[in-house]
Amino acid sequence: MVYEHEIPSGSKLYFGNSAKLKREIENICSSLLEEYSFSEIATPLFSYHQQESFSNSRALIRVNDSANHEVSLRADSTVDVVRIVTKRLNRSADIKRWFYIQPIFTYPTNEQYQVGAEIIDGTFSEVANISLELLSKLELDATFQIANIAIAHILVDNYGFELDDIKNIRLQKILDSKEEWIKALVEIDSLDDLRDLSIYPKDIKDELEKIVEATKDINSKNIVVSPLYYAPMRYYNSLVFRAFRGNSLYLLGGIYKIKEINGAGFALYTDAVVSNKMQRV
């Protein structure tokens, strides 16, 4: 039995102070992004291309259009933003910076509000620094973590590791490897741990050096490094970052490739930010 006052599990309800706070957060974000010359976009709720974002398509909520083509509720904004601004908005081809304020929906009834930004042909340091400034504007104290998705794929393709073990952080299975350098790789936590990369094979060393180079242009002295962190979105192919405090993930971003388009972007998880600030009241 469903009572009249009930809402589906995983959905969101904002009212009174929480609704006002959510609007204030979104206004702070939009003002900052507009200062950095981002244009706003609101993409359709329905999409033909959501499967390109997720390795596990079971996360998608599917329906059919009038021609019986399968469509999904928007479960991620990045792929649709990139496709629309590069393939459909031809007159806006010279605009490289876009932001959105909209929710996403995943199976079965999960709803998540986001503020996101995408830069076509953008760089890692660009989106990382904008993200850090946004965290400062929102007065969020968070750990800023950098990783490199390419390392996980090298471990799988060249050294026989299982991707599921890396995704699910099964450390014991990873440490059971016969590779002498794997323990040192797992224990990397800071930039100091990347000063001497001579123990690693060239393919791993090259990707670790990309982390070192990227951090030189990032305006933060409080960076942690996690080479084996694996971001859930399949379009990320190299450097990624996230900001979190405890179990609360505030922000996720990085560089990516969608078809032939290279880009950089991030998403701020509005619900987590609202929750943090409501606990301070």
N, C-alpha and C positions, 0 to 999 in steps of 0.2 A: 504494500500500500504506500502511495506517495502522498504526503500531506501537502496542503496548499502552500505552506511557507517554505518548502524544501527547494533547494537548487541542486543540480547534478553534481556529484562528486568530481572535484578537480576544476570546476568552473569558479569564476571570480565575482564577487559582489563588493562594490565600493559605495559608501554613503557617508554623508556628513563630513567629519574631519578627514577620513581616509580618502574620500573622493576629492576633497579640496587639495590634500597633500599630493595625490596622484597628478592632478592638473598642474600644480606648482612645479613638480619634478619635470613634467613634460615641457613646461614653458621654459625652465632653465636650460634644458637640453636643446630645444629648438632655437632659442636665442643664441646659444654658443655656436651651434652648427651653422646658423645663418651668418654669424660673424666670420666663419671660415668659408663662406661662399657656397654652402650647400643649398640645393633647391629641394623642396619637399615633393614627395610622391606618395600616393596612396594606391596600392595595388589591389586588384580584384580579390574577393574572398575565395573565389574558386580558381583552380589552376590545372593546366594539363601537364605540368612539368615537375611536380613535387617529388617524384621518385628519384630525380637527379640529385636531391639533397641528402637522402637517407639511404644508408646501406641496408637498413631493415625497413622494408616498405609496410610492415605491420603497424607502424606508427601513424599511417595515414588514414584519414576518414574519407571514404570514397562515396561518390554519387555519380549519376549519369546526366549528361546534357540532353538537349532536345533531339539530337541526332544519335543518341545512345553511346556517345563517346565517354569513356571514363574520365572523370575529373576528381580532384581532391580539394578538400578545404585547405586553405593556406596553413601549412605546418612550418614553413620557413619562408622568409621574405627575400633572401639574397638572390636566389636563382631567378625569380620572377622580376626583381628590380633590374638585374643585369640584362636579361633578355628583352624586357620592354624598352629600356632606355637605349639599347644598342640596335635593336631590330625593328622596333615599332615607332619610336619617337625620332624619326629621321631629322626633323627640323631642330631637334635639341641635341644633335650629335656632338656639338662642341661643349656641352655641359657634362663635366666629368664627375661632379660631386652631387650626391643625392642622399636625402635622409627620409625616414618614415617613422610614423608613430602609429602603431597598429598591433592588434593581437594576433597570435598564431593558435592553431588548434590541432591537437594530436589525439589519437585513439586512446580510450573511448570517448571521454568528455573533458579532456584537459585543455585549459585555456590559459594563455600566458601573454601578458602585455609586454611590448618591447618598444624601445627607441633604437633605431638602427641607422647606420651610415655606411655608404659604399663609395669608394673612389675608383673609377675606371682607370687602369694603369697606375694605381696608387702604390705607395711603398709601405713597408712594414712600419718604419719609424713614424710616418705621417699619422697613421691611424692609432698607433700606440700612444703617441704624444697627445693627440686629441682626446683619447680615452682617459689618460691620466689627468688632463685638465678638467674633464667632465667629472671625474671622481672628486677632484678638489672642490669644484663648484658645488657639488652635492654634499660636501663635508663627510665623505665616506672614507674611513680608515680601512684599507684593504691590502692584502698581499697581492703583488703584481708578479705573475708567474709567466715565464717564457719557455716554449718548447719548440721542437722541430719535428713535424709529422713524418718527414722523409726518413728519419732515423728508424722509426718503427718498420717502415717498408723495406729498408735495407736489411734489417735484422731478419725479416721474414724471407726476403728473396735471396739473400747471400749467405745466411748463417743458420737457416733451418728453424727459426723460432716460429711460434704460432701467434697469429695476430690476435686471436681471442685472449691469449694469456697476457698480451701487452695491454689490450683494451680494458681488461678486467683486473689489471695490476696483480697478477698471480706471481708474486715476487719469488717464491720458492722454486717454481718451475723455471723461471727465467734464470735464477742463480744456479740451477742445476747444469747449465750449459758448460761445456768444456773450454769455452773461450776464456782466456786468462784475464782479459780486460773487462769482462761483463760486470763484475762486482764494482769496479771503479765507475763504470757508466751509470749503474743503478744508484750509486751513492752521491752523484753530482747534485749539489744543492745551491751553489752560488757561483758567481763569476770567478771567484778565487780558485774553484775546483777546475777551471778551464785554462789555467795558466800554462800547464804542461800537458799537451795532447799527444806526446810522442809515443805513448803506450798503445794508442788506438790504430787500427788499420786505416788506410787512406780514405776509404769511402765514409767511414764514421767520422774521422777527423775533419774531413771537408765540411760535413754538416754541422759539427760542433763549432767550427770556425765561423759559420754563418751566424750563429747565435752571438758569438763574441763581437763580430762586426756590427750587427744590428744594434746591440746595446750601446755602442759608442754614440749613437744619435738619439738615444732615448733620455728624456729629461727626468730621470728618477735614479736615486741612489739605493732604493729599497727594492731590488729585483731578486727573485729566486729563479733558479733554473731547474727544469724537470724534463730531461731529454726523452723520457719514455711516456710522457703524458700524450694521450691520443684524443684529439677533438672529435666529437661525434659526427660532424658534417663531412660528407665525402668530397666536397669540392676543395677543402683545405689540402694543400699539397706540400707545404714547407713550414715557414715560421708561423707560430700561433701564440696568443697570449690570453690570459684570463685574470680577472680580479675577483678575489673572494675573501670572506672573513668567516672562519669556522666552517659551518656547513652551508653558508649562504653564498651562492654564486651571483655576483653583480654584473659581470661583463665577460664577453667572450669575443675574440676577433683574431684577425690574421690576414695573410695573403692567400690568394686562391686563383684557380683557373677554371672557368666555366666555358666549355667548348674552346673557342680560340681566344676568348677574352681573359686578360689578366686583370686582377683587381685586388683591392684591400678594403677591409671593412670590419665592423664590429656591431654587436647588439648589446644594449643595456637592458637588463631584466628588471623592468619597472616594479613588478610585484615584490621582488626581494628588497628593493630600495625602500618602497613604501613600508614594508614590514619592519625594516631596520629603524626607520624614523618613527614609526608608531610606538615602538618599544621604548623610545627615548622620552616620549611625552609623559 
